[in-house]
Amino acid sequence: MKRFLIALSACVLLGCGEHSSQAQRVLPWAESKELTVLVQNGPTTLYVDAEGRYAGLEYDLVTRFAEINGLKVRFIMAATYGEVVQRLKQHEAHLAVGVHRGMESEGLLFGPAYQNITPVLVYASSRSEADALREIQQGKAVLSTLPQYVDSLSQQKAQYPLLQLNTVAQVDNEDLIEQVSSGKLAYAVVDSHAADVAQNYYPNVAISKSFTNSSTNSGQQLSWAVRDEDPQLRTMISAYFRQVIAEGSLSRLQDRYYGHVNRIDPVDALTYLGRIKSTLPQFRATFLKAEEETGIDWRLLAALAYQESHWNNESISPTGVRGIMMLTNDTASLLRVDRLNPRESILGGARYIQMMRKNIPATVPEPDRTWQALAAYNIGLGHVEDARTLALRLNINPDSWTDLKGVLPLLRKPEHFSTLKYGYARGGAPVVYVETLKSYYDILVRFEKPSKVTLPEFSSEVVVYNPGNLTLDINSKLSIAKPRRLAAL
C-alpha cells in the first residue's frame, strides 16, 4: 500500500526525472499567483484514491486555502519528511504541509496546529506487549524510527540507557510498518495516525502507546510551515485555520479520512485477507460485470457483498434476507432476480445500489452520495430521507455524510421519529454498516486493481508534480499469503 500517487500521471503532465541539485528558487507567490507546496505522499497527506481522484487531508486543505485566496497550486511530492523540510529552507517552495512544530529557530514560521499525533510502537502481534517493551528497554533489539520522532524518544533513551535506537531517514511511516509486518524489522516507532490507517492492511502488526506515552512530551503537533521571511503567508494560513475550525469543515475532513479506521479488528482483517485470496476469485468476474453495467467500482460491490454475507451465497438472516448480497424477497422480486443465484444476486444488488444513488439528491457530492446510498441499502431510502429532513430542521448539512451520520441515530428517539414520515428506525445501524464497509473497501483497493487505470483529471489550477518518478500506485506490496500464514501463530 505504501505508494499512493500514480507516477504515470505526473509523467504525462509534466515529465519525469530525478530531483535536480540545481533546483530553482520559486518566485514570490504574490507575484506568480501560484503557491508551491511540498508534501510527502501517503494516506494521511496526498494520494490518488480508488476512483482515480487526488485526495488526502493535506490535499483538500491546501486546495481550499488556495481557492479562497485566488491562487493556483503546484504540489511537489517529496520522498521523505527530511526532503520536505530541507527543500522549503532552500526556497524551492512557499509552503510545507504536515510538518512537526518545533523548528522555529531554524528559519521557519508555523501556522496553527491542526492535528495532534503521538509516536507509537509497532511490533509483531505474535508477541505480547510486555515482552516487546522489555526487550526494547533491555537493549536486546533495535528500535527503528524516523528523524522527526527522535526528540520524542530522548526521555526513553535517558530512562533506558541500553535502548538501541536506529534513525532511518530515507523511508516513511508506512515503510517502517511494512518492514515490521514482513519481519525485516523487529520494532519501529511511527505516527499514530499512520499506524491506525495501516493496521487494517498489516493486521499482523500490533500497536502500543505505552512506551512513548511514558513521556509527557511524547505528543506532537502538525502544522504548515513557511520561511521566516514570509509572515504574510503565515498570517493568511492562521486566518484560514480559524475559519475551517469555526465552521467545522476541518473536523469533517478529519472524519472523512480517519473516521472509519479501527472499525474492524485484526482477527477480522486477517480473515478478510484470507478470503480475498481463497473466495473472491470465483466471484470477481461477476463483480466486474456489475461494474460494467452500473459504473460502480467492482471492489466497492465486492466489499459490500463481504459485509453482507462474507461472500457466502448460503447466508440467511433471521429476518429472511438471503444470498451473497442478502436481498429481501421483495427486493429480489422488484429486481427480477433469483437471490440464491450468486450471479443474479450480485448484478441485482449493484442495480439496487444504483437505484438508491439516483434517489439521493444531485446536490450531494461524491463520495458522500455513495455513502448515503449504501446507508439506504441497509436501512431503506425512506429512513435516509427522514434523516436528511431532520438534519435540515437541526441546521445540519444533509449533504455531508459526516454530518448525516450524527443525525441517523436520532431516528430511534420518539421526539424525532414521531414527526417524520417513515417513523422509528435503528439509525445507528447504517452508520456502523457504512463505516465498516468503508474499511473493507479500503483494504480491497490496496490488494485488487481497478478494472481500468484512471489518471487524475488535468486542472489548470492544481498540478501535482512528481519529480523523482516515485512508484506511487495505490496497490499494496504485501502478499496476502503472509497474513494468512501468520494467523495460525
C-alpha positions in Angstrom: 0.0 0.0 0.0 3.0 2.3 0.6 2.8 4.4 -2.6 -0.4 6.2 -3.3 0.0 8.5 -6.2 0.2 7.2 -9.8 3.6 8.3 -11.1 2.4 8.0 -14.7 0.1 10.9 -14.2 3.0 13.2 -13.3 5.0 11.8 -16.2 2.2 12.6 -18.7 1.5 16.1 -17.3 5.0 17.3 -16.5 7.6 14.7 -17.5 9.7 12.7 -15.0 13.2 12.8 -13.8 15.4 12.9 -10.7 15.3 16.0 -8.5 17.9 18.3 -9.6 20.5 19.6 -7.2 20.3 22.9 -9.2 16.6 23.4 -8.4 15.5 26.9 -8.9 14.1 29.2 -6.2 10.4 29.8 -6.5 9.1 33.2 -7.4 7.2 35.1 -4.7 3.6 33.7 -4.6 2.1 37.2 -4.5 3.9 37.8 -7.9 3.2 34.5 -9.6 -0.2 33.9 -8.0 0.9 30.3 -7.7 1.5 28.5 -4.4 4.2 25.8 -4.5 3.7 23.3 -1.8 5.9 20.4 -0.6 4.2 17.3 0.7 5.2 13.7 1.4 2.8 11.2 -0.2 0.7 8.9 2.0 -2.8 8.0 3.2 -2.8 11.0 5.6 -1.5 13.6 3.2 -2.0 13.2 -0.6 -2.7 10.2 -2.8 -4.9 9.0 -5.7 -8.0 7.4 -4.4 -9.8 4.3 -5.8 -11.7 6.5 -8.2 -8.6 8.0 -9.7 -9.0 11.4 -8.0 -6.5 13.2 -5.9 -7.4 13.0 -2.3 -5.9 13.3 1.2 -6.4 15.6 4.2 -3.5 17.9 3.2 -4.6 18.0 -0.5 -8.1 19.0 0.5 -6.9 21.6 3.0 -4.4 23.2 0.6 -6.6 23.3 -2.4 -9.4 25.0 -0.5 -6.9 27.5 1.0 -5.7 28.3 -2.5 -9.2 28.7 -3.9 -10.2 31.1 -1.1 -7.1 33.2 -1.7 -7.3 33.2 -5.5 -4.1 31.2 -6.0 -3.1 28.3 -8.2 -1.4 25.3 -6.5 1.7 23.3 -7.5 2.2 20.3 -5.3 5.7 18.8 -5.2 5.9 15.3 -4.0 8.8 14.5 -1.7 10.1 11.1 -1.0 11.0 11.7 2.7 10.0 14.0 5.5 13.5 15.4 5.7 13.3 16.4 2.0 10.1 18.4 2.7 11.8 20.5 5.3 15.1 20.9 3.6 13.7 22.0 0.2 11.5 24.6 1.9 14.6 26.0 3.6 16.3 26.1 0.2 13.5 28.3 -1.2 12.1 25.6 -3.5 8.6 26.1 -2.2 6.5 28.6 -0.4 4.8 26.1 2.0 5.4 22.7 3.5 2.5 20.8 5.0 2.2 18.0 7.6 5.3 19.4 9.4 6.1 18.8 13.1 6.2 22.1 15.1 9.3 22.9 16.9 11.8 24.2 14.3 11.0 28.0 14.6 14.7 28.6 15.4 15.7 27.1 12.0 14.3 29.8 9.8 10.7 28.6 9.7 7.4 30.0 10.8 4.4 27.8 11.7 0.7 28.2 11.3 -1.8 26.9 13.9 -1.6 23.3 15.0 -4.5 21.4 13.3 -3.7 17.8 14.3 -2.1 16.1 17.3 -0.2 12.9 16.7 1.5 10.5 19.1 4.5 8.4 18.2 3.5 4.7 18.8 5.4 1.5 18.9 4.6 -1.2 16.3 5.6 -4.8 16.7 4.6 -8.3 15.6 1.2 -9.2 17.0 2.5 -12.7 17.8 4.5 -11.1 20.7 3.0 -9.7 23.9 3.2 -6.0 24.6 5.1 -6.7 27.8 7.7 -8.8 26.1 8.2 -6.2 23.4 8.7 -3.4 25.9 11.0 -5.5 28.0 13.2 -6.5 25.0 13.5 -2.8 23.8 14.2 -1.4 27.3 16.9 -4.0 27.9 18.6 -3.3 24.6 18.0 -6.8 23.2 16.5 -5.5 19.9 16.9 -2.4 17.8 14.2 0.2 17.7 13.9 2.0 14.3 12.3 5.3 13.8 12.2 8.5 11.7 14.2 11.6 12.4 11.1 13.6 13.4 10.5 11.3 16.4 14.0 11.3 17.8 13.3 14.2 20.2 10.2 12.4 21.5 12.3 9.3 22.3 15.0 11.2 24.1 13.5 10.7 27.6 13.1 7.0 26.9 16.7 6.9 25.9 17.7 8.6 29.2 15.5 6.3 31.2 16.7 3.1 29.5 20.4 3.6 28.6 20.6 0.2 26.9 17.9 1.2 24.4 19.3 0.8 20.8 17.8 3.5 18.6 18.2 3.4 14.8 17.2 6.6 12.9 16.2 5.9 9.3 15.9 8.9 7.1 15.1 7.6 3.6 11.8 5.9 4.4 8.4 6.9 5.7 5.9 5.7 8.3 4.4 3.1 6.2 7.8 1.7 5.1 8.6 1.0 8.7 5.2 -0.6 9.4 5.6 -2.7 6.3 9.1 -3.8 7.3 7.8 -4.8 10.8 4.9 -6.7 9.1 7.3 -8.6 6.9 9.8 -9.4 9.7 12.6 -7.2 8.3 12.4 -5.0 11.4 11.5 -6.1 15.0 10.3 -2.8 16.3 9.5 0.7 15.0 8.1 4.0 16.3 5.8 5.7 13.8 3.0 8.3 13.6 -0.2 7.2 15.4 -2.4 8.2 12.6 -0.4 6.3 10.0 -0.4 3.2 12.3 -4.2 3.4 12.7 -4.8 3.7 9.0 -2.3 1.0 8.1 -3.2 -1.6 10.6 -6.1 -3.0 8.5 -3.6 -3.8 5.8 -1.0 -5.1 8.1 -3.1 -6.9 10.7 -0.2 -9.0 11.9 1.3 -5.8 13.4 0.2 -4.6 16.9 0.3 -1.0 18.2 1.4 0.1 21.7 1.2 3.6 23.1 2.7 2.6 26.5 6.3 3.1 25.5 6.1 6.5 24.1 3.4 7.8 26.4 5.6 7.3 29.4 6.8 10.8 28.5 4.5 13.8 29.0 6.2 15.4 25.9 5.6 12.5 23.6 2.7 14.1 21.7 3.5 16.3 18.7 1.5 18.8 16.7 1.2 19.1 12.9 1.2 22.4 11.2 2.0 24.2 7.9 5.5 25.8 7.7 6.7 28.8 5.7 10.1 30.5 5.7 10.5 33.2 8.3 10.7 36.0 5.7 7.1 35.3 4.6 5.0 36.4 7.6 2.2 37.4 5.3 1.6 33.8 4.2 1.7 32.7 7.8 -1.0 35.3 8.7 -3.2 34.1 5.8 -2.7 30.5 7.0 -3.7 31.4 10.6 -6.9 33.1 9.4 -7.7 30.1 7.2 -7.4 27.6 10.0 -9.5 29.8 12.3 -12.2 29.7 9.6 -12.2 26.0 8.9 -12.1 25.2 12.6 -15.0 27.5 13.4 -17.2 26.3 10.5 -16.5 22.6 11.3 -15.0 21.8 7.9 -11.7 20.7 9.4 -13.4 18.2 11.7 -15.5 16.9 8.7 -12.3 16.4 6.6 -10.6 14.6 9.5 -13.7 12.4 9.9 -13.6 11.6 6.1 -10.1 10.3 6.3 -9.9 8.9 9.8 -13.5 8.4 11.0 -13.7 4.7 9.8 -10.3 3.5 10.9 -10.3 0.8 13.6 -13.8 -0.4 12.6 -12.6 -3.9 12.1 -10.3 -5.8 14.5 -7.1 -7.6 13.4 -8.7 -11.0 13.5 -11.5 -9.9 11.2 -8.9 -8.3 8.9 -6.9 -11.5 8.7 -10.0 -13.5 7.9 -10.9 -11.0 5.2 -7.4 -11.0 3.6 -7.5 -14.8 3.5 -10.9 -14.8 1.8 -9.7 -12.3 -0.8 -7.3 -14.9 -1.8 -9.4 -18.0 -1.4 -13.0 -17.0 -2.1 -13.1 -13.7 -4.1 -11.7 -15.2 -7.3 -14.8 -17.2 -8.0 -17.0 -14.0 -8.0 -14.5 -11.5 -9.4 -15.8 -11.8 -13.0 -19.4 -11.1 -11.9 -18.4 -8.1 -9.8 -16.5 -6.7 -12.8 -19.7 -7.3 -14.9 -21.7 -5.5 -12.3 -19.3 -2.5 -12.6 -19.7 -2.6 -16.4 -23.5 -2.4 -16.1 -23.7 0.2 -13.3 -20.4 2.1 -13.2 -19.9 1.3 -9.5 -16.4 0.2 -8.6 -16.4 -3.6 -8.6 -14.3 -3.5 -5.4 -16.9 -1.5 -3.6 -19.5 -4.0 -4.7 -17.3 -6.9 -3.5 -16.7 -5.1 -0.2 -20.5 -4.7 0.2 -21.1 -8.4 -0.6 -18.5 -9.3 2.1 -20.1 -7.0 4.6 -23.5 -8.7 3.9 -22.6 -12.4 3.6 -18.8 -12.8 3.8 -19.1 -14.0 0.2 -21.3 -16.9 1.3 -24.2 -17.5 -1.0 -25.9 -19.7 1.5 -26.2 -16.9 4.1 -29.6 -16.3 5.6 -30.6 -13.8 8.3 -33.3 -14.2 11.0 -35.4 -11.7 9.0 -35.2 -13.7 5.8 -32.7 -11.8 3.7 -30.6 -14.3 1.7 -27.8 -14.9 -0.7 -24.5 -13.3 -1.3 -26.0 -9.7 -1.4 -28.5 -10.5 1.3 -31.5 -9.3 -0.7 -35.1 -9.4 0.7 -37.6 -11.4 -1.2 -39.4 -8.1 -2.1 -36.2 -6.5 -3.4 -35.3 -9.6 -5.4 -38.8 -9.6 -7.0 -38.5 -5.9 -7.8 -35.2 -6.5 -9.5 -36.5 -9.8 -11.1 -33.5 -11.8 -9.9 -33.1 -15.1 -8.2 -31.4 -14.1 -4.9 -30.0 -17.6 -4.5 -28.1 -17.4 -7.8 -24.9 -15.6 -6.9 -24.5 -14.0 -10.3 -28.1 -12.7 -10.4 -27.8 -11.6 -6.8 -24.6 -9.6 -7.4 -25.9 -7.9 -10.6 -29.3 -7.2 -8.9 -27.6 -5.8 -5.8 -25.5 -3.5 -7.9 -28.6 -2.2 -9.7 -30.3 -1.7 -6.4 -27.4 0.5 -5.1 -27.6 2.4 -8.4 -31.3 3.0 -7.8 -30.5 4.2 -4.3 -27.8 6.6 -5.5 -30.1 8.0 -8.2 -32.6 8.8 -5.5 -30.1 10.7 -3.4 -30.3 14.4 -4.4 -27.9 15.5 -7.1 -26.6 18.3 -4.7 -24.8 15.6 -2.7 -21.2 15.4 -3.8 -19.2 12.2 -4.0 -18.2 10.2 -2.1 -21.0 11.3 0.3 -23.7 10.4 -2.2 -22.4 6.8 -2.4 -22.2 6.5 1.4 -25.8 7.8 1.8 -26.9 5.3 -0.9 -25.2 2.5 1.0 -27.0 3.6 4.2 -30.2 3.4 2.2 -29.3 -0.1 1.0 -29.0 -1.1 4.7 -31.9 0.8 6.3 -34.1 1.9 3.4 -34.3 5.0 1.4 -37.2 6.4 3.4 -35.3 6.5 6.6 -32.3 8.2 4.9 -34.8 10.8 3.6 -36.1 11.2 7.1 -32.6 11.8 8.4 -32.0 14.4 5.7 -35.2 16.1 6.7 -34.3 16.1 10.4 -30.8 17.4 9.6 -32.3 20.4 7.9 -34.5 21.1 10.9 -31.4 20.9 13.1 -29.4 23.3 10.8 -27.1 20.4 9.9 -25.8 19.8 6.4 -27.8 16.9 5.0 -25.5 16.5 2.0 -22.5 15.7 4.2 -22.2 12.0 5.2 -20.1 13.1 8.3 -22.9 15.3 9.4 -25.7 12.9 8.5 -24.2 10.0 10.4 -24.6 12.1 13.5 -28.3 12.5 12.8 -29.3 9.0 11.8 -29.1 7.6 15.4 -31.8 10.2 16.4 -34.4 8.3 14.4 -34.8 6.0 17.4 -36.0 8.9 19.6 -39.7 9.5 19.9 -39.4 13.2 19.8 -37.9 12.9 16.4 -39.3 9.8 14.7 -42.9 10.7 15.6 -42.6 13.8 13.5 -41.1 12.1 10.4 -42.8 10.3 7.5 -41.3 6.8 7.9 -41.2 6.7 11.7 -38.9 4.7 14.0 -35.6 3.3 12.8 -32.4 1.9 14.4 -30.5 4.7 12.8 -27.2 3.8 14.4 -27.1 0.5 12.5 -26.5 2.1 9.0 -23.7 4.3 10.4 -21.8 1.3 11.7 -22.7 -0.6 8.5 -21.2 2.1 6.2 -18.2 2.9 8.3 -17.3 -0.8 8.5 -17.9 -1.2 4.7 -15.5 1.7 4.1 -12.8 -0.2 5.9 -13.4 -3.3 3.9 -13.3 -1.3 0.7 -10.1 0.5 1.7 -8.4 -2.9 2.2 -9.7 -4.3 -1.0 -8.5 -1.4 -3.2 -5.0 -2.0 -1.9 -4.9 -5.6 -2.9 -7.1 -5.7 -6.0 -6.5 -3.5 -9.1 -9.3 -1.4 -10.6 -10.9 -2.5 -13.8 -9.1 0.2 -15.6 -6.4 2.8 -14.7 -7.9 6.3 -14.4 -5.5 9.2 -14.3 -6.5 12.2 -12.2 -8.2 14.9 -14.3 -5.9 17.7 -15.5 -6.5 21.0 -13.9 -5.0 24.4 -14.7 -5.5 25.4 -11.1 -3.9 22.4 -9.3 -0.9 20.5 -10.5 0.8 17.6 -8.8 4.5 17.2 -9.7 6.4 14.0 -9.0 10.0 15.0 -9.9 11.5 11.8 -8.5 9.3 9.5 -10.6 8.3 7.6 -7.4 6.5 4.4 -7.6 3.2 5.6 -6.2 0.4 3.2 -7.2 -2.3 2.5 -4.7 -2.0 -1.3 -4.5 -0.2 -2.9 -1.6 3.2 -4.6 -2.0 2.2 -7.1 0.7 1.4 -10.7 -0.3 -2.0 -11.7 1.0 -0.5 -15.1 1.8 1.7 -13.8 4.6 -1.1 -12.6 6.9 -2.9 -15.9 6.3 0.1 -17.9 7.4 0.7 -15.7 10.4 -2.9 -16.1 11.6 -2.0 -19.6 12.7 0.6 -18.4 15.2 
